[in-house]
Amino acid sequence: MKILLTTLNSKYIHTTLSLRYLYQYCKDDFSMEIKEYTINHHTDYVLGEIYKDHYDLVCFSCYIWNVNHILEIVRNLKKIRPDMTIVLGGPEVSFDGRSLMEKENKIDYIIYGEGEETFKELLSFIVDRKGKKEGIKGIIYREDNKVYQNEERPLIKDLSKIPSPYRDGILEDENKIIYYETSRGCPHNCKYCLSSTVIGVRFFPIERVKRDLKLFLERKVKQVKFVDRTFNVKKSHSFEIMKYICENDNGYTNFHFEITADLLDDETINFLATVREGLFQFEIGVQTTYDQTMKSIDRHVDFHILSRVVKKISSFKNIHLHLDLIAGLPFESFERFKQSFDDVYALEPEKLQLGFLKLLKGSPIRKEEYLHEYIYREEAPYEVLQNKYITYEEILKLKMIEEMVETFFNSHVFHHSVQYIINKFYNRSSQFYEELAAFWQEKGYHHISHAKNGLYEILISFYKENQFADEEIFTEILKFDYLMQGKGNLPYFFKKAQIQGFHERIHDFLHKEENVMKYLPKYKGVPAKQIIKKVHFDNFEYNIVKIIENPLTQDIKKEKITILFDYELDHKVFEKAKYKKISI
């Protein structure tokens, strides 16, 4: 029997961990293939590819981002191959599988819950006709046009029984994100999360984890993304893993973890101060800073401790910090959400992820939807439209604010210019983004895509429209942000401060060894004509360096300066260039 394990990922660089677990757990007894597509593939293409390979059994892994595409493919597969057996699994079919099968009559089986043991038993029944399907725990099946659901399968207590998804040493593409887990379960019981439906945390053996990490490091994969719901729930486990990674660092691979910041102790924090820039990336779910909201979703995070830890780690300038907020939670109005935004923005993370509540199937908050008068999309991903605390109009405002945050904050393209506006003209960061979002929508900018230079012009237009003071200084700061992104000709809207014989002065500067040793020591012995390809010199009408390094500087007077931008960095994690004020 020819068996396919497949899914539709949200992006090409993503891979599906669940398929690899199933494959490794069953491959010694059954012949299978893994093929992955994306939601950007047309369903006709996926349908044709599966059909042409003449599979007898096709198993789909279903999530909120792909379930509708998969169901469309399943319906049509059965039309052209009615003899094909279709199996669905994954979180999106684990909580209402019976009603789904009653509605979608082309599905033969659904595996719900943890899948490895269930999948192996089901294959034994389908392929080898061993056992009875009535006795397979964790499946939903169809017989005589009726749908039956067997009892739930207990979780696998000893995770060492599950082979590593990478035990063959096969990594299809080192440039794709490698998803990996060292534990299953979560210590928290947040009502909006499916992890709250599973009690307790189980850990994979540490030696096995190290073997896998060794493979990733040796193969120099670009990024390993740990999907542990709270990676640092058990210090002895997480600390040993992080130390192993540091001791075997290849100077290239990045490791992404979801952590709870208020669980980090001083020993761990002191250790983190020593790691290579860009080695680790932390995602920290704040979600809200409103105590009443946290209590209502059964979330227990001490924001004061979290803030102290985040500020400490941020001061090291070696670990990217991603902080998450969720709009649409109980009791949090539009104005109160803006306060959560201000609280988190003040921590100056590298990325502020503004997400919107999804009432996932099986989540406790979905069972309380009437309590908070939730209105949400009936189709996946079941995103909130409004509730008794926040209107749909306000949700739309937050959607536009999210776009502004992605464009003007998370991109790190406008870092100093945006901070200048907020520091000088706003008491709250949320108010700036709300007004920028309103301006963006009023001008119709949300209807079209924008090139990089166009975004700079839009920010200048916003500044002018508000008649903010010191426009010339702001434009100089914006020019600095532009030049920090890389070499290139300045757009027409930036003023070019002319210095007589400037190009000749640049070459004279680079020909002097003492200048190279002082400002660009890594270029020692390199000809000036080669150095000039890697750096950029530009003039400014104000001492921008002083303003950048002291954002609250007042009474800024004209002072023509030259800044040297160096674009050849070992790690472009926090900045794409280094800059220095020079005399030329």
VEXROBA-756709 format. One record per residue (C-alpha): y negated, x, z negated. Coordinates in steps of 0.25 Angstrom, whole numbers, padded with zeros to 4 digits, always signed. Example, Ala and Ser with C-alpha at 12.3 -4.5 7.8 and 13.67 -1.06 7.14 Angstrom:
% VEXROBA-756709
+0018+0049-0031 +0004+0055-0029 
//
This chain:
% VEXROBA-756709
+0000+0000+0000 -0014+0005+0004 -0024+0004-0008 -0039+0006-0008 -0048+0008-0020 -0062+0005-0016 -0076+0000-0019 -0091+0000-0015 -0100+0010-0022 -0114+0007-0023 -0118+0020-0017 -0111+0031-0009 -0112+0041-0019 -0105+0033-0030 -0090+0033-0032 -0081+0023-0040 -0074+0028-0052 -0065+0016-0054 -0058+0018-0040 -0055+0033-0044 -0049+0028-0057 -0040+0018-0051 -0035+0028-0040 -0032+0039-0050 -0025+0029-0059 -0016+0024-0048 -0015+0034-0037 -0002+0041-0042 +0005+0027-0039 -0003+0021-0028 -0009+0026-0015 -0024+0022-0015 -0037+0026-0008 -0051+0025-0013 -0063+0022-0004 -0077+0019-0008 -0088+0012-0001 -0102+0008-0005 -0110-0005-0005 -0118+0000+0006 -0106+0000+0015 -0106-0013+0023 -0094-0022+0018 -0089-0023+0032 -0087-0007+0032 -0080-0007+0019 -0071-0019+0024 -0068-0012+0037 -0064+0001+0030 -0055-0005+0020 -0048-0013+0031 -0046-0002+0041 -0038+0006+0030 -0028-0005+0028 -0027-0006+0013 -0018-0015+0006 -0025-0015-0007 -0040-0013-0009 -0046-0012-0023 -0061-0013-0025 -0069-0008-0037 -0080-0019-0040 -0094-0017-0046 -0106-0025-0046 -0112-0017-0034 -0100-0019-0025 -0093-0032-0029 -0099-0041-0018 -0096-0031-0007 -0082-0029-0012 -0079-0044-0012 -0085-0046+0002 -0075-0035+0007 -0063-0041-0001 -0065-0054+0006 -0065-0048+0020 -0054-0038+0017 -0045-0050+0013 -0049-0057+0026 -0044-0046+0035 -0033-0041+0026 -0028-0053+0018 -0016-0044+0014 -0025-0034+0007 -0025-0034-0009 -0038-0033-0015 -0041-0028-0029 -0054-0028-0036 -0058-0021-0049 -0070-0016-0056 -0081-0022-0066 -0086-0032-0056 -0073-0039-0055 -0068-0037-0070 -0075-0048-0077 -0074-0060-0067 -0062-0056-0059 -0055-0069-0060 -0066-0078-0055 -0069-0067-0044 -0055-0068-0039 -0056-0083-0039 -0068-0083-0030 -0064-0071-0021 -0050-0074-0017 -0048-0061-0009 -0047-0053-0021 -0032-0050-0025 -0034-0043-0039 -0045-0039-0048 -0043-0028-0059 -0052-0030-0071 -0055-0021-0082 -0051-0006-0082 -0043-0004-0070 -0034+0008-0069 -0021+0002-0076 -0023-0012-0070 -0025-0006-0056 -0012+0002-0056 -0004-0010-0061 -0010-0018-0050 -0006-0008-0039 +0008-0007-0045 +0009-0022-0043 +0002-0023-0029 +0008-0011-0023 +0022-0009-0030 +0024-0024-0035 +0026-0019-0049 +0023-0029-0061 +0016-0042-0060 +0002-0044-0058 +0002-0054-0069 +0004-0043-0079 -0007-0033-0074 -0018-0033-0084 -0032-0033-0079 -0030-0040-0065 -0034-0053-0059 -0026-0057-0047 -0023-0069-0038 -0010-0076-0036 -0008-0090-0029 -0023-0091-0027 -0025-0090-0042 -0032-0079-0050 -0026-0073-0062 -0032-0063-0072 -0023-0055-0081 -0026-0050-0094 -0036-0038-0096 -0030-0024-0096 -0034-0016-0109 -0042-0004-0107 -0035+0010-0105 -0037+0016-0119 -0033+0030-0115 -0041+0034-0103 -0033+0047-0101 -0023+0038-0093 -0033+0036-0082 -0033+0048-0072 -0047+0054-0069 -0053+0048-0056 -0055+0062-0052 -0041+0068-0055 -0038+0072-0041 -0051+0080-0040 -0056+0072-0028 -0071+0069-0027 -0074+0063-0014 -0088+0067-0014 -0095+0076-0024 -0109+0070-0020 -0105+0057-0025 -0107+0053-0039 -0094+0055-0047 -0092+0044-0057 -0084+0048-0069 -0081+0042-0083 -0076+0049-0096 -0075+0036-0104 -0074+0021-0102 -0081+0010-0110 -0094+0010-0118 -0098+0010-0132 -0109+0000-0130 -0108-0015-0127 -0120-0018-0119 -0119-0032-0114 -0123-0029-0100 -0113-0019-0098 -0098-0021-0094 -0095-0009-0103 -0097-0018-0115 -0084-0026-0110 -0076-0014-0114 -0074-0009-0128 -0074+0005-0132 -0075+0019-0125 -0063+0026-0119 -0064+0041-0115 -0057+0049-0105 -0050+0062-0109 -0061+0073-0110 -0052+0084-0103 -0050+0074-0091 -0065+0072-0091 -0068+0087-0090 -0058+0089-0079 -0065+0079-0071 -0079+0085-0074 -0073+0098-0070 -0070+0092-0056 -0084+0086-0054 -0090+0099-0058 -0082+0108-0049 -0084+0099-0037 -0099+0098-0040 -0101+0084-0039 -0115+0079-0039 -0115+0069-0050 -0104+0064-0060 -0108+0050-0066 -0101+0047-0079 -0099+0032-0080 -0096+0032-0095 -0104+0020-0100 -0109+0029-0112 -0105+0043-0109 -0109+0049-0123 -0103+0038-0131 -0093+0049-0137 -0100+0062-0139 -0088+0071-0140 -0084+0066-0126 -0097+0066-0119 -0102+0079-0125 -0090+0086-0121 -0091+0081-0107 -0106+0085-0106 -0103+0099-0111 -0091+0101-0101 -0100+0097-0090 -0111+0107-0095 -0101+0118-0096 -0096+0116-0082 -0109+0112-0075 -0109+0116-0061 -0124+0115-0060 -0124+0103-0050 -0116+0091-0055 -0124+0080-0062 -0117+0071-0073 -0122+0057-0076 -0119+0050-0089 -0123+0037-0095 -0126+0040-0110 -0131+0033-0122 -0143+0042-0126 -0143+0038-0141 -0129+0043-0143 -0133+0058-0139 -0133+0067-0152 -0142+0079-0154 -0130+0088-0150 -0128+0081-0136 -0143+0081-0134 -0144+0096-0137 -0133+0099-0127 -0139+0090-0116 -0152+0099-0117 -0143+0111-0111 -0137+0104-0099 -0141+0108-0085 -0152+0100-0079 -0146+0089-0070 -0132+0090-0076 -0132+0077-0084 -0139+0064-0081 -0139+0053-0092 -0140+0038-0090 -0145+0031-0102 -0145+0016-0103 -0156+0011-0111 -0157-0003-0105 -0167-0008-0115 -0175-0003-0127 -0177-0018-0132 -0168-0019-0145 -0166-0034-0143 -0161-0032-0129 -0152-0020-0134 -0146-0029-0145 -0144-0041-0135 -0135-0032-0126 -0128-0025-0137 -0134-0012-0134 -0136-0002-0145 -0146+0010-0140 -0156+0016-0149 -0168+0018-0140 -0175+0027-0149 -0163+0037-0150 -0161+0035-0135 -0176+0039-0132 -0175+0051-0141 -0163+0056-0134 -0168+0053-0120 -0181+0060-0123 -0173+0072-0128 -0164+0073-0116 -0175+0071-0106 -0183+0083-0112 -0171+0092-0108 -0174+0089-0093 -0160+0091-0089 -0154+0077-0089 -0158+0066-0080 -0159+0053-0089 -0157+0039-0083 -0161+0028-0092 -0158+0014-0089 -0164+0000-0092 -0159-0014-0089 -0168-0025-0086 -0164-0039-0089 -0157-0037-0103 -0158-0048-0114 -0171-0050-0121 -0179-0039-0113 -0190-0046-0106 -0198-0039-0094 -0209-0034-0104 -0198-0029-0114 -0190-0022-0102 -0203-0015-0099 -0203-0009-0113 -0189-0004-0111 -0194+0002-0098 -0205+0009-0105 -0196+0014-0116 -0186+0021-0107 -0197+0025-0097 -0204+0033-0108 -0191+0041-0109 -0194+0047-0095 -0179+0047-0090 -0176+0052-0076 -0172+0038-0072 -0175+0025-0078 -0165+0015-0072 -0170+0001-0073 -0158-0009-0071 -0156-0024-0072 -0146-0031-0080 -0133-0035-0073 -0125-0046-0079 -0112-0040-0076 -0099-0048-0076 -0092-0046-0089 -0104-0041-0097 -0108-0048-0110 -0122-0050-0105 -0117-0059-0094 -0110-0067-0104 -0123-0069-0111 -0131-0073-0098 -0135-0086-0103 -0140-0081-0116 -0151-0073-0109 -0152-0083-0097 -0148-0072-0087 -0150-0075-0073 -0143-0064-0064 -0137-0062-0051 -0123-0068-0049 -0119-0058-0039 -0117-0043-0043 -0123-0036-0049 -0127-0048-0058 -0141-0043-0060 -0151-0050-0070 -0162-0059-0063 -0168-0064-0076 -0165-0068-0090 -0173-0076-0101 -0181-0063-0104 -0185-0058-0090 -0188-0065-0077 -0183-0063-0063 -0197-0059-0060 -0198-0049-0070 -0184-0043-0066 -0190-0042-0052 -0202-0034-0058 -0192-0025-0065 -0185-0023-0052 -0197-0018-0046 -0200-0009-0058 -0186-0003-0056 -0190+0000-0042 -0202+0007-0046 -0195+0015-0057 -0185+0019-0047 -0195+0023-0037 -0206+0030-0045 -0198+0034-0058 -0184+0037-0055 -0186+0044-0042 -0194+0055-0050 -0203+0056-0038 -0216+0050-0045 -0213+0055-0059 -0227+0061-0062 -0236+0052-0054 -0229+0039-0061 -0230+0045-0075 -0245+0049-0072 -0248+0034-0069 -0240+0029-0081 -0246+0039-0091 -0260+0036-0086 -0261+0022-0083 -0249+0014-0090 -0245+0012-0104 -0231+0008-0100 -0222+0014-0089 -0216+0000-0086 -0230-0006-0083 -0232+0005-0072 -0219+0002-0066 -0222-0013-0066 -0235-0011-0060 -0230-0002-0049 -0219-0012-0046 -0229-0023-0045 -0237-0014-0035 -0225-0010-0027 -0221-0025-0025 -0235-0030-0023 -0236-0020-0011 -0223-0024-0006 -0217-0010-0007 -0204-0016-0012 -0201-0021+0002 -0200-0007+0008 -0194+0006+0006 -0203+0018+0003 -0203+0033+0008 -0206+0043-0003 -0221+0045+0001 -0223+0030+0001 -0220+0029-0013 -0230+0040-0017 -0241+0032-0009 -0237+0019-0016 -0239+0026-0030 -0252+0030-0025 -0256+0016-0021 -0251+0011-0034 -0260+0021-0041 -0272+0017-0032 -0270+0002-0034 -0271+0003-0049 -0283+0011-0048 -0278+0022-0057 -0287+0033-0060 -0285+0048-0055 -0278+0044-0042 -0280+0058-0037 -0272+0064-0049 -0261+0054-0048 -0260+0057-0033 -0259+0072-0037 -0248+0069-0047 -0241+0061-0036 -0242+0072-0026 -0235+0081-0037 -0224+0071-0038 -0222+0071-0023 -0221+0086-0022 -0211+0087-0034 -0201+0079-0024 -0200+0091-0014 -0207+0098-0003 -0215+0090+0008 -0228+0087+0014 -0237+0079+0005 -0240+0065+0010 -0254+0062+0015 -0258+0054+0002 -0257+0067-0007 -0269+0076-0007 -0267+0090-0003 -0275+0099-0012 -0279+0111-0002 -0280+0125-0006 -0285+0135+0004 -0274+0144+0009 -0264+0137+0001 -0252+0140+0010 -0255+0155+0010 -0257+0155-0005 -0243+0148-0007 -0237+0159+0001 -0244+0170-0006 -0240+0163-0019 -0225+0164-0015 -0226+0178-0010 -0230+0183-0024 -0217+0186-0032 -0224+0184-0046 -0227+0169-0041 -0212+0167-0037 -0207+0173-0050 -0216+0164-0058 -0215+0151-0051 -0203+0152-0042 -0194+0163-0048 -0181+0157-0041 -0187+0161-0028 -0189+0176-0031 -0187+0184-0019 -0187+0172-0010 -0197+0173+0002 -0210+0164+0001 -0207+0157+0013 -0193+0152+0007 -0200+0148-0006 -0210+0140+0001 -0199+0131+0006 -0194+0127-0008 -0208+0125-0015 -0221+0118-0013 -0235+0121-0017 -0246+0110-0018 -0260+0109-0023 -0265+0098-0033 -0279+0094-0036 -0275+0092-0051 -0267+0100-0061 -0255+0091-0059 -0245+0100-0067 -0254+0097-0079 -0253+0082-0077 -0238+0082-0074 -0235+0090-0087 -0245+0082-0096 -0245+0068-0090 -0256+0063-0100 -0266+0074-0096 -0280+0068-0095 -0293+0072-0089 -0286+0079-0076 -0296+0087-0068 -0295+0092-0054 -0288+0106-0054 -0281+0111-0041 -0268+0117-0043 -0255+0121-0035 -0241+0117-0039 -0229+0124-0034 -0217+0115-0032 -0203+0121-0032 -0192+0112-0026 -0180+0121-0028 -0174+0117-0041 -0160+0120-0047 -0159+0105-0052 -0168+0094-0046 -0165+0085-0058 -0178+0081-0064 -0188+0087-0053 -0187+0091-0039 -0197+0102-0040 -0203+0111-0050 -0218+0113-0050 -0228+0124-0055 -0243+0125-0055 -0247+0138-0048 -0259+0146-0044 -0260+0149-0030 
//
